[in-house]
Structure formats: structure tokens, C-alpha cells
Amino acid sequence: MILSASDTFSSDEAFILSRAELDTRRPPQLHKQDFHELIWVQNGTVRLHTPIAKRDLSEGDLLFISPDQAHGLQGRPEHDAPAIVVSVAIRPGVISAIGNRHEDLSGVAFWGTFPEPVVTHRDMRQLATLNQAALTLERSPRRKLYLEAFLLPLMVAIDRPPEGVKPGAPAWLVAACNAAQDPVVFRQGAAGLWP
């Protein structure tokens, strides 16, 4: 099944923000779409199904879905807490236009070439900031300017290889280099490099 932007967006919408409680049944089939979508787990546990694997996502996990990446989402029962996700569907062309203006995004999230959706995590403080930004976006006109104002602070904040570290470096090295940029780490010694 393929979801189409022409059936999803009205002519004046650059994005659609929605919240949903996920069904706990396995998706009957995976789907693709011809637009980008950012999803994060607001509450509970979510299982991501792809043609290659399945993976459980927890509160604070972000999912960057690019066009033609087959996927399905399933809520996982956990202490009677429903699995709730927030989704920002993005009209085709918007992501490439942002990437064309900001070369530092090359290879990151939507702007990389990955066979499966990219997953990253926000801690509780970062998730609260993301949710506050989402409330602002929800109240905004559905135009590109407001979407870009939402996306750019998020993209600046996500983990990526620091300057001088090549893409594809081990995750532990990227995490340690990023942590070393916080002065608090130096008071904690080596233990401060890993959360």
C-alpha cells in the first residue's frame, strides 16, 4: 500500500501534525508513502516493523521516515499505558528545499540515504522541548516557514558526528565526542562521557 501526498495534503498545506493512539494488533501489511514523516513516541512502547526487521521504540524515540521506506507501527501493551505517537507529515519537496539551503544537514536524518527509517532518541528534557515546539507548530499556519522554524532547532540538537569525526564512526565514539562538548562532563571524569 502506498499513501499519496495528493490524497493527504490540501493544496495549501506544507505539513500535517497529528497525534494517535496505536492499535496493539500487528499491522496487516507494511505501507510506503511519497512524502517525508517525522514521528515520535509520546507515551508507551511502539514496535516498528520494516521489511528487514522489527524494533521496539520507547518514549522519546524519534523516527525519520523518507519516501518509499516500507514500515508499519504497532502499539505494545505496557502497564496499561497506551502507545501514543505524534506525527508530522511533510509535503514532498519541502525537505529537499531545506537541505538545499543548509548543507550541514547532508547525511543526517531525512537528508541521508538509508534503507530504513532513521531512529534517534530525545531524553525527557529534550522531549519536553520537542512537545512544546509541536504545540507552537500545531497552532501555526500550515506553511513552510513555520515547519522550518520547528525542524531546524531539532536538527541542530540531534546527535551527529562532531566536526572531524567521519560519518559511519562507531556510535560510542560519536556519543563520547558529543558529550565531551559539555563542560559538566569534565567535572564527572570518564564516567560523564556515557549517560
C-alpha positions as CSV (number, residue, x, y, z in Angstrom):
1,M,0.0,0.0,0.0
2,I,1.3,3.5,-0.9
3,L,0.0,6.7,0.7
4,S,0.0,9.6,-1.7
5,A,0.6,13.2,-0.9
6,S,-2.2,14.2,-3.3
7,D,-4.6,12.3,-1.1
8,T,-3.1,13.5,2.2
9,F,-2.4,17.2,1.9
10,S,-4.7,20.0,0.8
11,S,-3.3,22.4,-1.8
12,D,-2.1,25.0,0.8
13,E,-0.6,22.6,3.5
14,A,3.1,22.2,3.8
15,F,2.6,19.8,6.8
16,I,0.1,18.0,8.9
17,L,0.6,17.4,12.6
18,S,-1.4,14.7,14.3
19,R,-1.5,12.5,17.4
20,A,-2.7,8.9,17.5
21,E,-3.1,6.0,19.9
22,L,-1.7,3.0,18.1
23,D,-3.6,-0.3,17.7
24,T,-1.9,-3.2,19.6
25,R,-2.5,-5.6,16.7
26,R,0.3,-6.2,14.2
27,P,-0.2,-4.1,11.1
28,P,-1.8,-6.4,8.4
29,Q,0.7,-5.0,5.9
30,L,3.6,-2.5,5.6
31,H,3.0,0.7,3.7
32,K,5.0,3.3,1.9
33,Q,4.4,6.9,1.2
34,D,5.6,9.5,-1.3
35,F,6.3,12.1,1.4
36,H,8.5,12.5,4.5
37,E,7.2,12.0,8.0
38,L,8.6,12.6,11.5
39,I,7.1,10.5,14.2
40,W,8.0,10.4,17.9
41,V,6.8,8.2,20.7
42,Q,4.9,10.3,23.2
43,N,3.9,7.5,25.5
44,G,4.3,3.8,25.9
45,T,6.2,1.4,23.6
46,V,5.8,1.1,19.8
47,R,7.0,-1.7,17.6
48,L,8.4,-0.5,14.2
49,H,8.0,-3.1,11.5
50,T,10.1,-2.9,8.4
51,P,10.9,-5.4,5.6
52,I,14.3,-6.1,7.3
53,A,13.4,-6.3,11.0
54,K,11.2,-5.2,13.8
55,R,12.4,-2.9,16.6
56,D,10.7,-1.7,19.8
57,L,10.8,2.1,20.3
58,S,10.2,3.8,23.7
59,E,9.1,7.2,24.9
60,G,11.3,9.8,23.4
61,D,12.4,7.9,20.3
62,L,12.1,9.8,17.0
63,L,11.6,8.2,13.7
64,F,12.5,9.9,10.4
65,I,10.7,8.2,7.5
66,S,11.7,9.1,4.0
67,P,9.6,8.3,0.9
68,D,9.4,4.7,-0.2
69,Q,10.6,3.3,3.1
70,A,8.2,0.5,3.9
71,H,7.1,0.4,7.5
72,G,4.3,-0.2,10.0
73,L,3.7,0.8,13.6
74,Q,2.1,-1.3,16.4
75,G,1.4,-0.3,20.0
76,R,2.9,-2.6,22.6
77,P,0.8,-3.1,25.8
78,E,2.8,-1.9,28.7
79,H,1.4,-1.4,32.2
80,D,-2.0,-0.4,30.7
81,A,-0.3,2.7,29.2
82,P,-1.5,3.3,25.6
83,A,1.1,3.8,22.9
84,I,0.7,7.3,21.6
85,V,2.7,8.9,18.8
86,V,2.9,12.4,17.4
87,S,3.4,12.6,13.6
88,V,4.4,15.5,11.3
89,A,3.7,14.6,7.7
90,I,5.7,16.8,5.3
91,R,4.6,17.7,1.7
92,P,7.0,16.5,-1.0
93,G,9.7,18.9,-2.0
94,V,9.9,20.7,1.4
95,I,12.7,18.5,2.9
96,S,14.9,18.8,-0.3
97,A,14.4,22.6,-0.3
98,I,15.5,22.8,3.3
99,G,18.5,20.5,2.6
100,N,19.5,22.7,-0.4
101,R,19.7,25.7,1.8
102,H,21.6,24.0,4.7
103,E,24.4,21.8,3.5
104,D,25.2,20.8,7.2
105,L,22.1,18.6,7.0
106,S,23.7,16.4,4.4
107,G,23.7,12.7,5.5
108,V,21.6,13.4,8.6
109,A,18.0,12.0,9.2
110,F,15.9,12.9,6.1
111,W,18.9,14.1,4.2
112,G,20.8,10.8,4.2
113,T,20.4,7.7,2.1
114,F,19.2,5.0,4.4
115,P,17.3,1.8,3.5
116,E,15.2,2.0,6.7
117,P,13.8,4.9,8.8
118,V,16.4,6.7,10.9
119,V,15.7,6.4,14.7
120,T,17.2,8.7,17.3
121,H,16.3,9.5,20.9
122,R,15.4,12.5,23.0
123,D,15.7,12.4,26.8
124,M,12.9,13.7,29.0
125,R,14.0,17.3,28.9
126,Q,14.6,17.2,25.2
127,L,11.2,15.5,24.6
128,A,9.5,18.3,26.7
129,T,11.2,20.9,24.5
130,L,10.1,19.0,21.3
131,N,6.5,18.7,22.6
132,Q,6.4,22.5,23.4
133,A,7.7,23.2,19.9
134,A,5.0,20.9,18.5
135,L,2.3,22.8,20.3
136,T,3.5,26.0,18.7
137,L,3.6,24.3,15.3
138,E,0.1,23.0,15.8
139,R,-1.2,26.5,16.3
140,S,0.7,27.9,13.3
141,P,-0.4,28.3,9.7
142,R,0.4,25.1,7.8
143,R,3.1,26.9,5.7
144,K,6.8,26.0,5.1
145,L,8.2,28.8,7.2
146,Y,6.6,27.5,10.4
147,L,7.6,24.0,9.6
148,E,11.2,25.0,9.0
149,A,11.2,27.0,12.3
150,F,10.1,23.8,14.0
151,L,12.6,21.4,12.2
152,L,15.8,23.4,12.3
153,P,16.3,23.6,16.2
154,L,15.5,19.9,16.3
155,M,18.0,19.1,13.6
156,V,20.7,21.2,15.3
157,A,20.1,19.3,18.6
158,I,20.2,15.7,17.3
159,D,23.3,13.6,17.6
160,R,25.6,13.6,14.6
161,P,29.3,13.1,14.2
162,P,31.1,16.1,15.6
163,E,33.4,18.1,13.4
164,G,36.3,15.9,12.3
165,V,34.6,12.6,13.0
166,K,33.6,10.8,9.8
167,P,30.1,9.6,9.1
168,G,29.9,5.9,10.0
169,A,32.1,6.3,13.1
170,P,31.1,3.9,15.9
171,A,28.1,5.2,17.9
172,W,30.1,5.1,21.2
173,L,32.7,7.4,19.7
174,V,30.1,9.9,18.4
175,A,28.3,9.8,21.8
176,A,31.6,10.4,23.7
177,C,32.7,13.3,21.4
178,N,29.3,14.9,21.7
179,A,29.3,14.5,25.5
180,A,32.8,16.0,25.7
181,Q,31.5,19.3,24.4
182,D,29.5,19.8,27.7
183,P,31.7,21.3,30.4
184,V,29.9,19.3,33.1
185,V,31.5,16.1,31.7
186,F,34.9,17.3,32.7
187,R,33.8,17.5,36.4
188,Q,32.5,14.0,36.2
189,G,35.6,12.4,34.6
190,A,35.4,9.4,32.2
191,A,32.0,8.4,33.7
192,G,30.5,11.6,32.4
193,L,31.1,10.6,28.8
194,W,28.3,8.0,28.9
195,P,24.8,8.7,30.1
